[in-house]
Amino acid sequence: MDSDSKTFTTDVIEASFRVPVLVDFWAPWCGPCRSLGPVLERVAAEFGDRVRLVKVNSDTNPELSERYAIRSIPNVKAFVEGEVTDEFLGAQPETAIRAFIGGLLPSPAELLRREGRAAFEAGRLDQALTVLTQARALDPRSAVIALDLAEAFHAAARPDDAAEMVIRLTGDPTLDASAQQRVARLAVALASAGGEDVATLEASVAAAPQDLAARLRLAQRLAGAGRHEAALEQYLEVVRRDRRFGDDAGRRGMLQTFALLGQDHPLVPRYRKLLAATLN
């Protein structure tokens, strides 16, 4: 299908949240474009409704060409979930195009993950756990699958299983900021569950300031209650009193809270500086 600046958002951006969208930036005068076009259409058709092919005339849509930095054509860009995730330039053989499109399609494990996530969000926990466990068996290295499974374990009141996943996921470099925030949120919820309430722990810490186990537990409960600044103060005090306590639990608690809040939260830069000053 052809698209232009008026319909691009619907044809490409919105559609790419359902299936990968290939956008062929071309022009009528371009010889390689005329060579690539039929091959691209033929190969894309082999994948049926699992992929969408959209053609944009770069001459008549200069604003789109500028937005997506089209300097040479043909230029084929792949959109997934609203973003360009891959591209190629120039005419390509069928085998290369087929491999390019194949690399955009979700794996069997990812398809199961989506099914399991949908079941989880619909409140069908048993189904979610079954399907997500199957997805993890197919791709045990996927941090995204592990995170979805950890959240399902937590919702199903299986804290030990959820905690095992969280330990593996904390600091995973393959997770984006949003996913890291989900990990931190889950870690805080697990750490703050059960035990003494905040008032009891505050009394314990006031009576015995050197009791770092109580202070750490207080920080965890405060974080779980959404009192993040108070939690950071308690974590920082643990670091000040004994940096190595609980296998660096004070510092790790602060980093976890930073991830939970996100880097744009005003508490994060302030307490990063305080933590650095304490450590150094």
Phi, psi and omega in degrees: 000151177267148178221163177216187185296335181283326186250000187300319182300316179287313185292327188243297188299305181294319181296330184289350173278350177256314178217158174298141180242125174265127177247117180264103175277121187215180174207150184299330183280351189273112180300309178301330178296318180292331177285318183288320188311303182298323180293315180299317180296318181295314182291318179300323180296331179298332183271359176059224184275011177278351179211153178238138177249127180233136180249134179234121176286112185290336179288320184268358178228061184298331180293324177289321178299321179290317182300322184253020171053050177279111180250339181212144180232154001289143177229116181255121180246139179259128178250130175225126181052044173084357184236151173285121182250343180194167179194165169214156181245147173079169178293141182228151176288163182304318183298319180292320180294318179298318178293322179298312181293319180301326180289345180272340187280145179295143178287166175305323179294320180292322177297319177294321179300316180297319178296316180294320179296319179298319178295319179299313182292337177272359178085012179267078190294318181300315179295317180301314180297318180297311185289319180292327175295321176296319179298318181293326177296325179285327182221078184292347181269353183285116178290328181294317177297316180299322180293315177300320180292321178299317179294323178292319176301315181297315180296331180271013179060046174238070188296326181295317178294319179296317181296322179299318178293317183298320179302318180289328186275335184300123180080007181297120185288347180278350180270137177282178186299321180296318180291322177297326177294321177296318178299314181296319179299318180291319179298318179295317180298319180292317184291331186265001183283141173070182177076199185290155176277174184299315183299318179297317181291323177298321178294321179296317181292322178296323181283330183219079183302335181279354180281089185288334177296316178293320180295320178294318179296322177298315179301318180295317180292322178297318178297317179296332179273001180083009179266074193290321180294317178296323178296315180298323177299317180290318176300316181296322178294325175299315179298317182298319184281323179200097185303328186269000185299135177059037182057051177068034187295326180296311179296316180297323177296321178294316179298322177297319179292323176301315180296322179296317183284329185090150188293341181273354181288136185298335178292332189294306180298324181296313183281338171297317179295318179295319179295315180298318179295323180291319182288331185256000000 
